[in-house]
Every structure is written in C-alpha cells, then in structure tokens.
Amino acid sequence: MFFDHFEYYDVQATRRESKAEGKAEDILSILEDLGRVPDNLRTRILEEQDLDLLTTWVKGSARAASVEEFIMKYLPELKES
C-alpha cells in the first residue's frame, strides 16, 4: 500500500540528460567566445541528447576558429543564407 502511488524514476536517464545538458552548455560557452551564436544553432545544440555527438562537438568547438567554421564542419544544414 505504501508504494501504490510511487512513480518510476529512471536515475540513469536523468544522469544522461544532465550530462547532455552540461556538454551542450560547454559547447555554447566555447562558441560564445568566438562570436554570436545564432538561435537555430543554440536550439540544435541544446536539443541534442547523443553524448558521443556532443563530445565530438565539444572538441570541434574548441578547435574552431569561428562560429561559422564550426557550423560549416559539423552542422552545415544550419548555415545562414
């Protein structure tokens, strides 16, 4: 009876989401040092949940000379016209 109203809580899923948020924030922080981060890029980065891809983006953002270079290499579909 005590657990009748207990909701399942997936600790691992919450941990993965937190890691993804942290990586996304790191990417944005690095890119913001390089220049203005377009809203569509910011949204795309914050929505990503694939930790391997986010890790690639963290490394790529650290190596990029500009926000535009990062976009062209990793997310060319977001290139602003």
mmCIF file of the N, C-alpha and C atoms, coordinates in Angstrom:
data_MODEL
# 
_entry.id   MODEL 
# 
loop_
_atom_site.group_PDB 
_atom_site.id 
_atom_site.type_symbol 
_atom_site.label_atom_id 
_atom_site.label_alt_id 
_atom_site.label_comp_id 
_atom_site.label_asym_id 
_atom_site.label_entity_id 
_atom_site.label_seq_id 
_atom_site.pdbx_PDB_ins_code 
_atom_site.Cartn_x 
_atom_site.Cartn_y 
_atom_site.Cartn_z 
_atom_site.occupancy 
_atom_site.B_iso_or_equiv 
_atom_site.pdbx_formal_charge 
_atom_site.auth_seq_id 
_atom_site.auth_comp_id 
_atom_site.auth_asym_id 
_atom_site.auth_atom_id 
_atom_site.pdbx_PDB_model_num 
ATOM 1   N N  . MET A 1 1  ? 0.817  -1.187 0.000   1.00 0.00 ? 1  MET A N  1 
ATOM 2   C CA . MET A 1 1  ? 0.000  0.000  0.000   1.00 0.00 ? 1  MET A CA 1 
ATOM 3   C C  . MET A 1 1  ? 0.871  1.264  0.000   1.00 0.00 ? 1  MET A C  1 
ATOM 4   N N  . PHE A 1 2  ? 2.002  1.202  0.633   1.00 0.00 ? 2  PHE A N  1 
ATOM 5   C CA . PHE A 1 2  ? 2.888  2.352  0.697   1.00 0.00 ? 2  PHE A CA 1 
ATOM 6   C C  . PHE A 1 2  ? 3.353  2.774  -0.691  1.00 0.00 ? 2  PHE A C  1 
ATOM 7   N N  . PHE A 1 3  ? 3.592  1.806  -1.586  1.00 0.00 ? 3  PHE A N  1 
ATOM 8   C CA . PHE A 1 3  ? 4.116  2.097  -2.907  1.00 0.00 ? 3  PHE A CA 1 
ATOM 9   C C  . PHE A 1 3  ? 3.046  2.214  -3.988  1.00 0.00 ? 3  PHE A C  1 
ATOM 10  N N  . ASP A 1 4  ? 1.806  2.264  -3.623  1.00 0.00 ? 4  ASP A N  1 
ATOM 11  C CA . ASP A 1 4  ? 0.726  2.340  -4.601  1.00 0.00 ? 4  ASP A CA 1 
ATOM 12  C C  . ASP A 1 4  ? 0.833  3.568  -5.503  1.00 0.00 ? 4  ASP A C  1 
ATOM 13  N N  . HIS A 1 5  ? 1.327  4.645  -4.993  1.00 0.00 ? 5  HIS A N  1 
ATOM 14  C CA . HIS A 1 5  ? 1.403  5.885  -5.766  1.00 0.00 ? 5  HIS A CA 1 
ATOM 15  C C  . HIS A 1 5  ? 2.832  6.263  -6.134  1.00 0.00 ? 5  HIS A C  1 
ATOM 16  N N  . PHE A 1 6  ? 3.729  5.298  -6.002  1.00 0.00 ? 6  PHE A N  1 
ATOM 17  C CA . PHE A 1 6  ? 5.127  5.529  -6.321  1.00 0.00 ? 6  PHE A CA 1 
ATOM 18  C C  . PHE A 1 6  ? 5.306  5.576  -7.831  1.00 0.00 ? 6  PHE A C  1 
ATOM 19  N N  . GLU A 1 7  ? 5.985  6.597  -8.333  1.00 0.00 ? 7  GLU A N  1 
ATOM 20  C CA . GLU A 1 7  ? 6.257  6.719  -9.763  1.00 0.00 ? 7  GLU A CA 1 
ATOM 21  C C  . GLU A 1 7  ? 7.664  6.234  -10.047 1.00 0.00 ? 7  GLU A C  1 
ATOM 22  N N  . TYR A 1 8  ? 7.813  5.529  -11.160 1.00 0.00 ? 8  TYR A N  1 
ATOM 23  C CA . TYR A 1 8  ? 9.114  5.028  -11.569 1.00 0.00 ? 8  TYR A CA 1 
ATOM 24  C C  . TYR A 1 8  ? 10.020 6.202  -11.907 1.00 0.00 ? 8  TYR A C  1 
ATOM 25  N N  . TYR A 1 9  ? 11.235 6.138  -11.439 1.00 0.00 ? 9  TYR A N  1 
ATOM 26  C CA . TYR A 1 9  ? 12.211 7.199  -11.682 1.00 0.00 ? 9  TYR A CA 1 
ATOM 27  C C  . TYR A 1 9  ? 13.474 6.562  -12.248 1.00 0.00 ? 9  TYR A C  1 
ATOM 28  N N  . ASP A 1 10 ? 13.801 6.899  -13.473 1.00 0.00 ? 10 ASP A N  1 
ATOM 29  C CA . ASP A 1 10 ? 14.955 6.323  -14.140 1.00 0.00 ? 10 ASP A CA 1 
ATOM 30  C C  . ASP A 1 10 ? 16.178 7.196  -13.868 1.00 0.00 ? 10 ASP A C  1 
ATOM 31  N N  . VAL A 1 11 ? 16.974 6.775  -12.905 1.00 0.00 ? 11 VAL A N  1 
ATOM 32  C CA . VAL A 1 11 ? 18.140 7.544  -12.494 1.00 0.00 ? 11 VAL A CA 1 
ATOM 33  C C  . VAL A 1 11 ? 19.147 7.655  -13.636 1.00 0.00 ? 11 VAL A C  1 
ATOM 34  N N  . GLN A 1 12 ? 19.352 6.575  -14.366 1.00 0.00 ? 12 GLN A N  1 
ATOM 35  C CA . GLN A 1 12 ? 20.328 6.593  -15.462 1.00 0.00 ? 12 GLN A CA 1 
ATOM 36  C C  . GLN A 1 12 ? 19.906 7.560  -16.570 1.00 0.00 ? 12 GLN A C  1 
ATOM 37  N N  . ALA A 1 13 ? 18.622 7.593  -16.894 1.00 0.00 ? 13 ALA A N  1 
ATOM 38  C CA . ALA A 1 13 ? 18.132 8.520  -17.918 1.00 0.00 ? 13 ALA A CA 1 
ATOM 39  C C  . ALA A 1 13 ? 18.340 9.964  -17.467 1.00 0.00 ? 13 ALA A C  1 
ATOM 40  N N  . THR A 1 14 ? 18.074 10.224 -16.212 1.00 0.00 ? 14 THR A N  1 
ATOM 41  C CA . THR A 1 14 ? 18.269 11.566 -15.673 1.00 0.00 ? 14 THR A CA 1 
ATOM 42  C C  . THR A 1 14 ? 19.750 11.941 -15.709 1.00 0.00 ? 14 THR A C  1 
ATOM 43  N N  . ARG A 1 15 ? 20.607 10.984 -15.401 1.00 0.00 ? 15 ARG A N  1 
ATOM 44  C CA . ARG A 1 15 ? 22.050 11.230 -15.436 1.00 0.00 ? 15 ARG A CA 1 
ATOM 45  C C  . ARG A 1 15 ? 22.510 11.534 -16.862 1.00 0.00 ? 15 ARG A C  1 
ATOM 46  N N  . ARG A 1 16 ? 22.004 10.770 -17.852 1.00 0.00 ? 16 ARG A N  1 
ATOM 47  C CA . ARG A 1 16 ? 22.361 11.020 -19.255 1.00 0.00 ? 16 ARG A CA 1 
ATOM 48  C C  . ARG A 1 16 ? 21.897 12.394 -19.707 1.00 0.00 ? 16 ARG A C  1 
ATOM 49  N N  . GLU A 1 17 ? 20.675 12.769 -19.322 1.00 0.00 ? 17 GLU A N  1 
ATOM 50  C CA . GLU A 1 17 ? 20.148 14.085 -19.689 1.00 0.00 ? 17 GLU A CA 1 
ATOM 51  C C  . GLU A 1 17 ? 21.001 15.199 -19.081 1.00 0.00 ? 17 GLU A C  1 
ATOM 52  N N  . SER A 1 18 ? 21.418 15.011 -17.840 1.00 0.00 ? 18 SER A N  1 
ATOM 53  C CA . SER A 1 18 ? 22.253 16.020 -17.178 1.00 0.00 ? 18 SER A CA 1 
ATOM 54  C C  . SER A 1 18 ? 23.602 16.147 -17.859 1.00 0.00 ? 18 SER A C  1 
ATOM 55  N N  . LYS A 1 19 ? 24.187 15.013 -18.245 1.00 0.00 ? 19 LYS A N  1 
ATOM 56  C CA . LYS A 1 19 ? 25.466 15.049 -18.957 1.00 0.00 ? 19 LYS A CA 1 
ATOM 57  C C  . LYS A 1 19 ? 25.308 15.769 -20.294 1.00 0.00 ? 19 LYS A C  1 
ATOM 58  N N  . ALA A 1 20 ? 24.219 15.470 -21.001 1.00 0.00 ? 20 ALA A N  1 
ATOM 59  C CA . ALA A 1 20 ? 23.973 16.106 -22.295 1.00 0.00 ? 20 ALA A CA 1 
ATOM 60  C C  . ALA A 1 20 ? 23.823 17.614 -22.122 1.00 0.00 ? 20 ALA A C  1 
ATOM 61  N N  . GLU A 1 21 ? 23.088 18.033 -21.115 1.00 0.00 ? 21 GLU A N  1 
ATOM 62  C CA . GLU A 1 21 ? 22.913 19.467 -20.861 1.00 0.00 ? 21 GLU A CA 1 
ATOM 63  C C  . GLU A 1 21 ? 24.253 20.126 -20.560 1.00 0.00 ? 21 GLU A C  1 
ATOM 64  N N  . GLY A 1 22 ? 25.073 19.467 -19.768 1.00 0.00 ? 22 GLY A N  1 
ATOM 65  C CA . GLY A 1 22 ? 26.378 20.022 -19.426 1.00 0.00 ? 22 GLY A CA 1 
ATOM 66  C C  . GLY A 1 22 ? 27.280 20.173 -20.646 1.00 0.00 ? 22 GLY A C  1 
ATOM 67  N N  . LYS A 1 23 ? 27.293 19.148 -21.492 1.00 0.00 ? 23 LYS A N  1 
ATOM 68  C CA . LYS A 1 23 ? 28.098 19.220 -22.711 1.00 0.00 ? 23 LYS A CA 1 
ATOM 69  C C  . LYS A 1 23 ? 27.591 20.320 -23.634 1.00 0.00 ? 23 LYS A C  1 
ATOM 70  N N  . ALA A 1 24 ? 26.280 20.428 -23.777 1.00 0.00 ? 24 ALA A N  1 
ATOM 71  C CA . ALA A 1 24 ? 25.696 21.470 -24.627 1.00 0.00 ? 24 ALA A CA 1 
ATOM 72  C C  . ALA A 1 24 ? 26.075 22.853 -24.105 1.00 0.00 ? 24 ALA A C  1 
ATOM 73  N N  . GLU A 1 25 ? 26.029 23.032 -22.800 1.00 0.00 ? 25 GLU A N  1 
ATOM 74  C CA . GLU A 1 25 ? 26.406 24.318 -22.218 1.00 0.00 ? 25 GLU A CA 1 
ATOM 75  C C  . GLU A 1 25 ? 27.890 24.611 -22.445 1.00 0.00 ? 25 GLU A C  1 
ATOM 76  N N  . ASP A 1 26 ? 28.727 23.567 -22.390 1.00 0.00 ? 26 ASP A N  1 
ATOM 77  C CA . ASP A 1 26 ? 30.151 23.754 -22.661 1.00 0.00 ? 26 ASP A CA 1 
ATOM 78  C C  . ASP A 1 26 ? 30.374 24.206 -24.107 1.00 0.00 ? 26 ASP A C  1 
ATOM 79  N N  . ILE A 1 27 ? 29.703 23.560 -25.032 1.00 0.00 ? 27 ILE A N  1 
ATOM 80  C CA . ILE A 1 27 ? 29.823 23.918 -26.451 1.00 0.00 ? 27 ILE A CA 1 
ATOM 81  C C  . ILE A 1 27 ? 29.431 25.378 -26.654 1.00 0.00 ? 27 ILE A C  1 
ATOM 82  N N  . LEU A 1 28 ? 28.289 25.738 -26.106 1.00 0.00 ? 28 LEU A N  1 
ATOM 83  C CA . LEU A 1 28 ? 27.814 27.113 -26.280 1.00 0.00 ? 28 LEU A CA 1 
ATOM 84  C C  . LEU A 1 28 ? 28.762 28.118 -25.643 1.00 0.00 ? 28 LEU A C  1 
ATOM 85  N N  . SER A 1 29 ? 29.308 27.792 -24.505 1.00 0.00 ? 29 SER A N  1 
ATOM 86  C CA . SER A 1 29 ? 30.240 28.695 -23.842 1.00 0.00 ? 29 SER A CA 1 
ATOM 87  C C  . SER A 1 29 ? 31.478 28.928 -24.705 1.00 0.00 ? 29 SER A C  1 
ATOM 88  N N  . ILE A 1 30 ? 32.006 27.855 -25.276 1.00 0.00 ? 30 ILE A N  1 
ATOM 89  C CA . ILE A 1 30 ? 33.181 27.980 -26.142 1.00 0.00 ? 30 ILE A CA 1 
ATOM 90  C C  . ILE A 1 30 ? 32.837 28.805 -27.386 1.00 0.00 ? 30 ILE A C  1 
ATOM 91  N N  . LEU A 1 31 ? 31.707 28.471 -28.015 1.00 0.00 ? 31 LEU A N  1 
ATOM 92  C CA . LEU A 1 31 ? 31.315 29.178 -29.237 1.00 0.00 ? 31 LEU A CA 1 
ATOM 93  C C  . LEU A 1 31 ? 31.038 30.655 -28.973 1.00 0.00 ? 31 LEU A C  1 
ATOM 94  N N  . GLU A 1 32 ? 30.459 30.970 -27.818 1.00 0.00 ? 32 GLU A N  1 
ATOM 95  C CA . GLU A 1 32 ? 30.171 32.369 -27.491 1.00 0.00 ? 32 GLU A CA 1 
ATOM 96  C C  . GLU A 1 32 ? 31.451 33.192 -27.388 1.00 0.00 ? 32 GLU A C  1 
ATOM 97  N N  . ASP A 1 33 ? 32.554 32.548 -27.026 1.00 0.00 ? 33 ASP A N  1 
ATOM 98  C CA . ASP A 1 33 ? 33.841 33.249 -27.005 1.00 0.00 ? 33 ASP A CA 1 
ATOM 99  C C  . ASP A 1 33 ? 34.326 33.577 -28.416 1.00 0.00 ? 33 ASP A C  1 
ATOM 100 N N  . LEU A 1 34 ? 33.806 32.840 -29.402 1.00 0.00 ? 34 LEU A N  1 
ATOM 101 C CA . LEU A 1 34 ? 34.212 33.049 -30.791 1.00 0.00 ? 34 LEU A CA 1 
ATOM 102 C C  . LEU A 1 34 ? 33.332 34.054 -31.525 1.00 0.00 ? 34 LEU A C  1 
ATOM 103 N N  . GLY A 1 35 ? 32.149 34.311 -30.997 1.00 0.00 ? 35 GLY A N  1 
ATOM 104 C CA . GLY A 1 35 ? 31.239 35.248 -31.656 1.00 0.00 ? 35 GLY A CA 1 
ATOM 105 C C  . GLY A 1 35 ? 29.790 34.957 -31.315 1.00 0.00 ? 35 GLY A C  1 
ATOM 106 N N  . ARG A 1 36 ? 28.896 35.611 -32.047 1.00 0.00 ? 36 ARG A N  1 
ATOM 107 C CA . ARG A 1 36 ? 27.464 35.446 -31.812 1.00 0.00 ? 36 ARG A CA 1 
ATOM 108 C C  . ARG A 1 36 ? 27.031 34.055 -32.261 1.00 0.00 ? 36 ARG A C  1 
ATOM 109 N N  . VAL A 1 37 ? 26.287 33.367 -31.383 1.00 0.00 ? 37 VAL A N  1 
ATOM 110 C CA . VAL A 1 37 ? 25.755 32.042 -31.697 1.00 0.00 ? 37 VAL A CA 1 
ATOM 111 C C  . VAL A 1 37 ? 24.317 32.220 -32.188 1.00 0.00 ? 37 VAL A C  1 
ATOM 112 N N  . PRO A 1 38 ? 24.056 31.878 -33.452 1.00 0.00 ? 38 PRO A N  1 
ATOM 113 C CA . PRO A 1 38 ? 22.694 32.024 -33.982 1.00 0.00 ? 38 PRO A CA 1 
ATOM 114 C C  . PRO A 1 38 ? 21.694 31.189 -33.177 1.00 0.00 ? 38 PRO A C  1 
ATOM 115 N N  . ASP A 1 39 ? 20.475 31.674 -33.096 1.00 0.00 ? 39 ASP A N  1 
ATOM 116 C CA . ASP A 1 39 ? 19.439 30.996 -32.319 1.00 0.00 ? 39 ASP A CA 1 
ATOM 117 C C  . ASP A 1 39 ? 19.202 29.567 -32.791 1.00 0.00 ? 39 ASP A C  1 
ATOM 118 N N  . ASN A 1 40 ? 19.241 29.348 -34.124 1.00 0.00 ? 40 ASN A N  1 
ATOM 119 C CA . ASN A 1 40 ? 18.982 27.996 -34.616 1.00 0.00 ? 40 ASN A CA 1 
ATOM 120 C C  . ASN A 1 40 ? 20.097 27.027 -34.209 1.00 0.00 ? 40 ASN A C  1 
ATOM 121 N N  . LEU A 1 41 ? 21.324 27.509 -34.127 1.00 0.00 ? 41 LEU A N  1 
ATOM 122 C CA . LEU A 1 41 ? 22.439 26.673 -33.667 1.00 0.00 ? 41 LEU A CA 1 
ATOM 123 C C  . LEU A 1 41 ? 22.303 26.397 -32.174 1.00 0.00 ? 41 LEU A C  1 
ATOM 124 N N  . ARG A 1 42 ? 22.001 27.421 -31.406 1.00 0.00 ? 42 ARG A N  1 
ATOM 125 C CA . ARG A 1 42 ? 21.807 27.263 -29.960 1.00 0.00 ? 42 ARG A CA 1 
ATOM 126 C C  . ARG A 1 42 ? 20.722 26.216 -29.680 1.00 0.00 ? 42 ARG A C  1 
ATOM 127 N N  . THR A 1 43 ? 19.608 26.326 -30.375 1.00 0.00 ? 43 THR A N  1 
ATOM 128 C CA . THR A 1 43 ? 18.498 25.390 -30.186 1.00 0.00 ? 43 THR A CA 1 
ATOM 129 C C  . THR A 1 43 ? 18.914 23.970 -30.542 1.00 0.00 ? 43 THR A C  1 
ATOM 130 N N  . ARG A 1 44 ? 19.602 23.828 -31.679 1.00 0.00 ? 44 ARG A N  1 
ATOM 131 C CA . ARG A 1 44 ? 20.027 22.495 -32.139 1.00 0.00 ? 44 ARG A CA 1 
ATOM 132 C C  . ARG A 1 44 ? 20.972 21.843 -31.136 1.00 0.00 ? 44 ARG A C  1 
ATOM 133 N N  . ILE A 1 45 ? 21.903 22.599 -30.607 1.00 0.00 ? 45 ILE A N  1 
ATOM 134 C CA . ILE A 1 45 ? 22.852 22.067 -29.630 1.00 0.00 ? 45 ILE A CA 1 
ATOM 135 C C  . ILE A 1 45 ? 22.134 21.675 -28.345 1.00 0.00 ? 45 ILE A C  1 
ATOM 136 N N  . LEU A 1 46 ? 21.257 22.521 -27.859 1.00 0.00 ? 46 LEU A N  1 
ATOM 137 C CA . LEU A 1 46 ? 20.551 22.236 -26.606 1.00 0.00 ? 46 LEU A CA 1 
ATOM 138 C C  . LEU A 1 46 ? 19.590 21.056 -26.713 1.00 0.00 ? 46 LEU A C  1 
ATOM 139 N N  . GLU A 1 47 ? 19.098 20.774 -27.909 1.00 0.00 ? 47 GLU A N  1 
ATOM 140 C CA . GLU A 1 47 ? 18.160 19.665 -28.097 1.00 0.00 ? 47 GLU A CA 1 
ATOM 141 C C  . GLU A 1 47 ? 18.857 18.312 -28.250 1.00 0.00 ? 47 GLU A C  1 
ATOM 142 N N  . GLU A 1 48 ? 20.147 18.320 -28.571 1.00 0.00 ? 48 GLU A N  1 
ATOM 143 C CA . GLU A 1 48 ? 20.870 17.067 -28.821 1.00 0.00 ? 48 GLU A CA 1 
ATOM 144 C C  . GLU A 1 48 ? 21.040 16.260 -27.536 1.00 0.00 ? 48 GLU A C  1 
ATOM 145 N N  . GLN A 1 49 ? 20.798 14.944 -27.620 1.00 0.00 ? 49 GLN A N  1 
ATOM 146 C CA . GLN A 1 49 ? 20.936 14.058 -26.472 1.00 0.00 ? 49 GLN A CA 1 
ATOM 147 C C  . GLN A 1 49 ? 22.002 12.981 -26.664 1.00 0.00 ? 49 GLN A C  1 
ATOM 148 N N  . ASP A 1 50 ? 22.548 12.873 -27.872 1.00 0.00 ? 50 ASP A N  1 
ATOM 149 C CA . ASP A 1 50 ? 23.560 11.864 -28.168 1.00 0.00 ? 50 ASP A CA 1 
ATOM 150 C C  . ASP A 1 50 ? 24.892 12.310 -27.562 1.00 0.00 ? 50 ASP A C  1 
ATOM 151 N N  . LEU A 1 51 ? 25.325 11.618 -26.500 1.00 0.00 ? 51 LEU A N  1 
ATOM 152 C CA . LEU A 1 51 ? 26.528 12.032 -25.788 1.00 0.00 ? 51 LEU A CA 1 
ATOM 153 C C  . LEU A 1 51 ? 27.782 11.935 -26.646 1.00 0.00 ? 51 LEU A C  1 
ATOM 154 N N  . ASP A 1 52 ? 27.862 10.939 -27.522 1.00 0.00 ? 52 ASP A N  1 
ATOM 155 C CA . ASP A 1 52 ? 29.024 10.823 -28.404 1.00 0.00 ? 52 ASP A CA 1 
ATOM 156 C C  . ASP A 1 52 ? 29.101 11.999 -29.372 1.00 0.00 ? 52 ASP A C  1 
ATOM 157 N N  . LEU A 1 53 ? 27.969 12.366 -29.937 1.00 0.00 ? 53 LEU A N  1 
ATOM 158 C CA . LEU A 1 53 ? 27.934 13.504 -30.852 1.00 0.00 ? 53 LEU A CA 1 
ATOM 159 C C  . LEU A 1 53 ? 28.274 14.795 -30.114 1.00 0.00 ? 53 LEU A C  1 
ATOM 160 N N  . LEU A 1 54 ? 27.729 14.961 -28.928 1.00 0.00 ? 54 LEU A N  1 
ATOM 161 C CA . LEU A 1 54 ? 28.029 16.156 -28.140 1.00 0.00 ? 54 LEU A CA 1 
ATOM 162 C C  . LEU A 1 54 ? 29.518 16.235 -27.795 1.00 0.00 ? 54 LEU A C  1 
ATOM 163 N N  . THR A 1 55 ? 30.131 15.100 -27.508 1.00 0.00 ? 55 THR A N  1 
ATOM 164 C CA . THR A 1 55 ? 31.564 15.074 -27.231 1.00 0.00 ? 55 THR A CA 1 
ATOM 165 C C  . THR A 1 55 ? 32.352 15.527 -28.460 1.00 0.00 ? 55 THR A C  1 
ATOM 166 N N  . THR A 1 56 ? 31.939 15.049 -29.625 1.00 0.00 ? 56 THR A N  1 
ATOM 167 C CA . THR A 1 56 ? 32.569 15.473 -30.877 1.00 0.00 ? 56 THR A CA 1 
ATOM 168 C C  . THR A 1 56 ? 32.430 16.976 -31.053 1.00 0.00 ? 56 THR A C  1 
ATOM 169 N N  . TRP A 1 57 ? 31.248 17.497 -30.755 1.00 0.00 ? 57 TRP A N  1 
ATOM 170 C CA . TRP A 1 57 ? 31.013 18.933 -30.896 1.00 0.00 ? 57 TRP A CA 1 
ATOM 171 C C  . TRP A 1 57 ? 31.823 19.747 -29.892 1.00 0.00 ? 57 TRP A C  1 
ATOM 172 N N  . VAL A 1 58 ? 31.990 19.225 -28.663 1.00 0.00 ? 58 VAL A N  1 
ATOM 173 C CA . VAL A 1 58 ? 32.806 19.939 -27.676 1.00 0.00 ? 58 VAL A CA 1 
ATOM 174 C C  . VAL A 1 58 ? 34.219 20.090 -28.222 1.00 0.00 ? 58 VAL A C  1 
ATOM 175 N N  . LYS A 1 59 ? 34.770 18.986 -28.697 1.00 0.00 ? 59 LYS A N  1 
ATOM 176 C CA . LYS A 1 59 ? 36.131 19.024 -29.243 1.00 0.00 ? 59 LYS A CA 1 
ATOM 177 C C  . LYS A 1 59 ? 36.201 19.934 -30.470 1.00 0.00 ? 59 LYS A C  1 
ATOM 178 N N  . GLY A 1 60 ? 35.184 19.843 -31.326 1.00 0.00 ? 60 GLY A N  1 
ATOM 179 C CA . GLY A 1 60 ? 35.162 20.673 -32.530 1.00 0.00 ? 60 GLY A CA 1 
ATOM 180 C C  . GLY A 1 60 ? 35.026 22.148 -32.217 1.00 0.00 ? 60 GLY A C  1 
ATOM 181 N N  . SER A 1 61 ? 34.242 22.473 -31.222 1.00 0.00 ? 61 SER A N  1 
ATOM 182 C CA . SER A 1 61 ? 34.086 23.885 -30.857 1.00 0.00 ? 61 SER A CA 1 
ATOM 183 C C  . SER A 1 61 ? 35.386 24.439 -30.292 1.00 0.00 ? 61 SER A C  1 
ATOM 184 N N  . ALA A 1 62 ? 36.139 23.601 -29.587 1.00 0.00 ? 62 ALA A N  1 
ATOM 185 C CA . ALA A 1 62 ? 37.418 24.039 -29.025 1.00 0.00 ? 62 ALA A CA 1 
ATOM 186 C C  . ALA A 1 62 ? 38.465 24.262 -30.119 1.00 0.00 ? 62 ALA A C  1 
ATOM 187 N N  . ARG A 1 63 ? 38.327 23.553 -31.231 1.00 0.00 ? 63 ARG A N  1 
ATOM 188 C CA . ARG A 1 63 ? 39.291 23.676 -32.335 1.00 0.00 ? 63 ARG A CA 1 
ATOM 189 C C  . ARG A 1 63 ? 38.884 24.726 -33.368 1.00 0.00 ? 63 ARG A C  1 
ATOM 190 N N  . ALA A 1 64 ? 37.625 25.121 -33.365 1.00 0.00 ? 64 ALA A N  1 
ATOM 191 C CA . ALA A 1 64 ? 37.123 26.041 -34.395 1.00 0.00 ? 64 ALA A CA 1 
ATOM 192 C C  . ALA A 1 64 ? 37.701 27.440 -34.204 1.00 0.00 ? 64 ALA A C  1 
ATOM 193 N N  . ALA A 1 65 ? 37.953 28.089 -35.318 1.00 0.00 ? 65 ALA A N  1 
ATOM 194 C CA . ALA A 1 65 ? 38.444 29.463 -35.288 1.00 0.00 ? 65 ALA A CA 1 
ATOM 195 C C  . ALA A 1 65 ? 37.295 30.467 -35.220 1.00 0.00 ? 65 ALA A C  1 
ATOM 196 N N  . SER A 1 66 ? 36.078 29.993 -35.554 1.00 0.00 ? 66 SER A N  1 
ATOM 197 C CA . SER A 1 66 ? 34.909 30.872 -35.546 1.00 0.00 ? 66 SER A CA 1 
ATOM 198 C C  . SER A 1 66 ? 33.642 30.022 -35.427 1.00 0.00 ? 66 SER A C  1 
ATOM 199 N N  . VAL A 1 67 ? 32.555 30.683 -35.092 1.00 0.00 ? 67 VAL A N  1 
ATOM 200 C CA . VAL A 1 67 ? 31.252 30.003 -35.041 1.00 0.00 ? 67 VAL A CA 1 
ATOM 201 C C  . VAL A 1 67 ? 30.910 29.483 -36.429 1.00 0.00 ? 67 VAL A C  1 
ATOM 202 N N  . GLU A 1 68 ? 31.194 30.276 -37.444 1.00 0.00 ? 68 GLU A N  1 
ATOM 203 C CA . GLU A 1 68 ? 30.888 29.889 -38.821 1.00 0.00 ? 68 GLU A CA 1 
ATOM 204 C C  . GLU A 1 68 ? 31.653 28.623 -39.224 1.00 0.00 ? 68 GLU A C  1 
ATOM 205 N N  . GLU A 1 69 ? 32.911 28.524 -38.817 1.00 0.00 ? 69 GLU A N  1 
ATOM 206 C CA . GLU A 1 69 ? 33.699 27.330 -39.118 1.00 0.00 ? 69 GLU A CA 1 
ATOM 207 C C  . GLU A 1 69 ? 33.080 26.097 -38.454 1.00 0.00 ? 69 GLU A C  1 
ATOM 208 N N  . PHE A 1 70 ? 32.654 26.246 -37.213 1.00 0.00 ? 70 PHE A N  1 
ATOM 209 C CA . PHE A 1 70 ? 32.002 25.135 -36.503 1.00 0.00 ? 70 PHE A CA 1 
ATOM 210 C C  . PHE A 1 70 ? 30.753 24.689 -37.250 1.00 0.00 ? 70 PHE A C  1 
ATOM 211 N N  . ILE A 1 71 ? 29.931 25.654 -37.650 1.00 0.00 ? 71 ILE A N  1 
ATOM 212 C CA . ILE A 1 71 ? 28.703 25.333 -38.369 1.00 0.00 ? 71 ILE A CA 1 
ATOM 213 C C  . ILE A 1 71 ? 29.025 24.601 -39.670 1.00 0.00 ? 71 ILE A C  1 
ATOM 214 N N  . MET A 1 72 ? 29.957 25.122 -40.434 1.00 0.00 ? 72 MET A N  1 
ATOM 215 C CA . MET A 1 72 ? 30.289 24.517 -41.729 1.00 0.00 ? 72 MET A CA 1 
ATOM 216 C C  . MET A 1 72 ? 30.791 23.084 -41.575 1.00 0.00 ? 72 MET A C  1 
ATOM 217 N N  . LYS A 1 73 ? 31.546 22.812 -40.536 1.00 0.00 ? 73 LYS A N  1 
ATOM 218 C CA . LYS A 1 73 ? 32.120 21.483 -40.361 1.00 0.00 ? 73 LYS A CA 1 
ATOM 219 C C  . LYS A 1 73 ? 31.138 20.496 -39.748 1.00 0.00 ? 73 LYS A C  1 
ATOM 220 N N  . TYR A 1 74 ? 30.345 20.926 -38.771 1.00 0.00 ? 74 TYR A N  1 
ATOM 221 C CA . TYR A 1 74 ? 29.521 19.993 -38.006 1.00 0.00 ? 74 TYR A CA 1 
ATOM 222 C C  . TYR A 1 74 ? 28.022 20.080 -38.281 1.00 0.00 ? 74 TYR A C  1 
ATOM 223 N N  . LEU A 1 75 ? 27.542 21.233 -38.679 1.00 0.00 ? 75 LEU A N  1 
ATOM 224 C CA . LEU A 1 75 ? 26.093 21.407 -38.905 1.00 0.00 ? 75 LEU A CA 1 
ATOM 225 C C  . LEU A 1 75 ? 25.842 22.287 -40.127 1.00 0.00 ? 75 LEU A C  1 
ATOM 226 N N  . PRO A 1 76 ? 26.333 21.900 -41.294 1.00 0.00 ? 76 PRO A N  1 
ATOM 227 C CA . PRO A 1 76 ? 26.209 22.762 -42.476 1.00 0.00 ? 76 PRO A CA 1 
ATOM 228 C C  . PRO A 1 76 ? 24.752 23.033 -42.881 1.00 0.00 ? 76 PRO A C  1 
ATOM 229 N N  . GLU A 1 77 ? 23.846 22.189 -42.465 1.00 0.00 ? 77 GLU A N  1 
ATOM 230 C CA . GLU A 1 77 ? 22.428 22.419 -42.777 1.00 0.00 ? 77 GLU A CA 1 
ATOM 231 C C  . GLU A 1 77 ? 21.869 23.645 -42.070 1.00 0.00 ? 77 GLU A C  1 
ATOM 232 N N  . LEU A 1 78 ? 22.592 24.145 -41.065 1.00 0.00 ? 78 LEU A N  1 
ATOM 233 C CA . LEU A 1 78 ? 22.150 25.334 -40.327 1.00 0.00 ? 78 LEU A CA 1 
ATOM 234 C C  . LEU A 1 78 ? 22.749 26.628 -40.866 1.00 0.00 ? 78 LEU A C  1 
ATOM 235 N N  . LYS A 1 79 ? 23.587 26.516 -41.876 1.00 0.00 ? 79 LYS A N  1 
ATOM 236 C CA . LYS A 1 79 ? 24.240 27.721 -42.408 1.00 0.00 ? 79 LYS A CA 1 
ATOM 237 C C  . LYS A 1 79 ? 23.206 28.768 -42.783 1.00 0.00 ? 79 LYS A C  1 
ATOM 238 N N  . GLU A 1 80 ? 23.431 29.966 -42.249 1.00 0.00 ? 80 GLU A N  1 
ATOM 239 C CA . GLU A 1 80 ? 22.514 31.076 -42.557 1.00 0.00 ? 80 GLU A CA 1 
ATOM 240 C C  . GLU A 1 80 ? 22.798 31.594 -43.941 1.00 0.00 ? 80 GLU A C  1 
ATOM 241 N N  . SER A 1 81 ? 21.748 31.902 -44.657 1.00 0.00 ? 81 SER A N  1 
ATOM 242 C CA . SER A 1 81 ? 21.889 32.411 -46.029 1.00 0.00 ? 81 SER A CA 1 
ATOM 243 C C  . SER A 1 81 ? 22.332 33.851 -46.015 1.00 0.00 ? 81 SER A C  1 
# 
